[in-house]
Amino acid sequence: MAKESVKARDRKRRLLVQKYAAKRMALKAQGDYVSLDKLPKNASPVRLRNRCSMTGRGRGYIRRFGVSRLVFRKWASEGKLPGVRKASW
């Protein structure tokens, strides 16, 4: 499980990306890279990392469900994910 500080940093970055998204798009369209460079570094969507919404784990992320593989497996075993069941053959 990730530290609370890592999860908080991720949330803060996501808010900054949303806040500056329109401005970044306008500056890129104009080709004004000097002004684009003056925006905060964390406003760039490249700096985001997909993290599990429950644990904050950065690896083994399943995009469709928004959680890590560990949480996904737990939820699937408990039957909390509709339409998902363990394979058996």
C-alpha positions in Angstrom: 0.0 0.0 0.0 1.4 3.4 -1.0 2.0 6.1 1.6 -0.7 8.7 2.1 1.7 11.4 0.9 2.1 9.6 -2.5 -1.6 9.4 -2.9 -2.0 13.0 -2.0 0.7 14.1 -4.4 -1.1 12.1 -7.2 -4.4 13.8 -6.4 -2.7 17.2 -6.4 -1.2 16.6 -9.8 -4.5 15.4 -11.3 -6.1 18.7 -10.1 -3.3 20.7 -11.7 -3.6 18.9 -15.0 -7.4 19.6 -15.1 -6.9 23.2 -14.1 -4.4 24.0 -16.9 -5.6 21.6 -19.6 -7.4 24.3 -21.6 -4.6 26.8 -21.3 -2.0 24.2 -22.3 -4.1 23.3 -25.4 -4.4 26.9 -26.4 -0.7 27.6 -26.0 0.2 24.5 -28.0 -2.1 25.5 -30.8 -0.5 29.0 -30.9 3.0 27.5 -30.8 3.9 29.6 -27.8 6.4 27.3 -26.2 8.0 30.0 -24.0 4.7 30.6 -22.2 4.0 26.9 -22.1 7.4 26.4 -20.3 6.3 28.9 -17.6 3.4 26.7 -16.5 3.9 24.4 -13.5 5.7 21.2 -14.2 3.0 19.1 -12.6 0.4 20.6 -14.9 1.7 18.4 -17.7 -0.3 15.2 -18.2 2.9 13.3 -18.9 3.8 13.4 -15.1 0.6 11.5 -14.1 0.8 7.9 -13.2 -2.1 5.5 -13.1 -2.6 4.4 -9.5 -5.0 2.1 -7.8 -7.9 4.1 -6.4 -8.0 1.9 -3.3 -4.4 1.3 -2.3 -2.4 3.8 -4.4 -0.3 1.0 -5.9 1.4 2.2 -9.1 2.1 -1.2 -10.7 -0.3 -3.8 -11.9 -3.0 -1.2 -12.7 -6.1 -2.4 -14.6 -7.3 0.6 -16.5 -10.8 -0.7 -17.1 -11.6 -1.0 -13.4 -9.2 1.6 -12.0 -7.7 -0.7 -9.4 -4.5 -2.8 -9.1 -4.4 -6.5 -9.9 -4.4 -7.4 -6.2 -7.6 -5.5 -5.5 -9.2 -6.7 -8.7 -8.5 -10.3 -7.7 -9.9 -9.8 -4.3 -13.1 -8.2 -5.6 -13.5 -10.8 -8.3 -13.2 -13.6 -5.7 -15.8 -11.9 -3.5 -18.2 -11.5 -6.4 -18.2 -7.7 -6.2 -17.5 -7.2 -9.9 -20.5 -7.9 -12.1 -19.7 -10.1 -15.1 -16.3 -11.2 -13.8 -15.6 -14.6 -12.6 -12.6 -16.9 -12.1 -11.7 -19.0 -15.1 -11.9 -22.8 -14.6 -11.3 -25.5 -17.2 
